[in-house]
Amino acid sequence: MRVQGNYENNFLPIKNLFKEYLREEDEGASFSVVKNQKILVNIFGKSVNLDNAWNENTIVNTFSLSKGIYCGCLLKLLDKKEIDIDKEISFYWKKFGNANKKNITLRHVLSHQSGVYRFKTKVSNEDLLDWEKINTLLENQEPDHIPGKFNFYHAKTHGYIICNVIKLVTGLDIDDFLHQEVIKDKKFNFYFKNNNNRNCYDLICPEVSNKIKNYDELTTFNNPSHDINFFNSKNFRKGIVPSLGGHGSALAIASFFDFLANDLKNDTHNIIKKNTFEMLLKQTSNKIDNNLKMNIKWTHCGLILRGGWMFGKNKDSFGHNGWGGSIGFADPKEGIGISFITRKINPTMGSDARGVNLIKKLYELL
């Protein structure tokens, strides 16, 4: 296969490692590193068996990495004090306070402690495209626990709650808010609604584990169940499903997290002032996440701290990963943003070893 793109000379070993990872049939991936808006690495490629070009503008669905992007967008409103994370959701969205949810704050949702971590009514994948139906379900269902008492990862509900608050405050859906108010570039290559199906590659995935698909109980992961054909459909791509439907390139994602890294390192105020950001990036609790069955270091703004080697070697790094292997994070010590995306989905809840190894190689060379 052929690896394309550009990189500074000392990062040649990353290109060589990347090439080794793209020998499998139907493979395609991208890896990017940006430092204070300067591109250090932006490589991409595909196996020879793929008919269509995979280039620097190619995008794929990044699943829950999308949470890192819309939570990054929310920082703009928090910085301007147009939203307060200690306000109840019902302050912005009155009907959300129904069914014993009056005391749930934005902070509870951002840190996955609200108790509204799943749909308690059976929904289909097509229902995810119907915001009116989803919002009505969320308004009328009881929380599963007292807010703040437990951590349960809000796999699918999170984006609807956060992005509906953004819409109620700004009048803009999350895609328009990202491109008009946060990055202010309609061509920024990350989209929550990809109306033209532009430069988007289908994902490929082995059969998803029955541990995710076939519980009788309605869980955060199986309601609705993952359907790769639905995720590859035009309707899904042009619909806005924020928690698991952001489509982007590695370069766009790395650039976004580079903005945040340098807001913290150099107070560049691309999106948020340093002193405001420092308060929001503190860890909220030290509880085990009862859905992911591990200790996730959630912050007050919905980003994850210290994600192991998936977020590099520096303890102050933060970001979000996605089901299947996509990674996006900021390292404020180095002042860089990093991303890996792939069309070949890792069907477990773990990280993609290829992306992690590329990140390890990067830190050897920095």
Sequence and secondary structure as in RCSB ss.txt:
>XXXX:A:sequence
MRVQGNYENNFLPIKNLFKEYLREEDEGASFSVVKNQKILVNIFGKSVNLDNAWNENTIVNTFSLSKGIYCGCLL
KLLDKKEIDIDKEISFYWKKFGNANKKNITLRHVLSHQSGVYRFKTKVSNEDLLDWEKINTLLENQEPDHIPGKF
NFYHAKTHGYIICNVIKLVTGLDIDDFLHQEVIKDKKFNFYFKNNNNRNCYDLICPEVSNKIKNYDELTTFNNPS
HDINFFNSKNFRKGIVPSLGGHGSALAIASFFDFLANDLKNDTHNIIKKNTFEMLLKQTSNKIDNNLKMNIKWTH
CGLILRGGWMFGKNKDSFGHNGWGGSIGFADPKEGIGISFITRKINPTMGSDARGVNLIKKLYELL
>XXXX:A:secstr
 EEEEEE GGGHHHHHHHHHTT STT EEEEEEEETTEEEEEEEEE TT  S   TT BEE TTHHHHHHHHHHH
HHHHTTSS TTSBHHHHSGGGGTTTTTT BHHHHHTT SS  S SS   TGGGG HHHHHHHHHHS  SS TTS 
B   TTHHHHHHHHHHHHHHS  HHHHIIIIIS  TT SEES  TT TTB   B     HHHH  SS  TTTSS 
  HHHHTSHHHHHS  TTT  EE HHHHHHHHHHHHHHHHS   SSS HHHHHHHTSB    EETTTTEE  BBT
TS EE  GGGG S TT EEEE TBS EEEEETTTTEEEEEEESB B SSS  HHHHHHHHHHHHH 
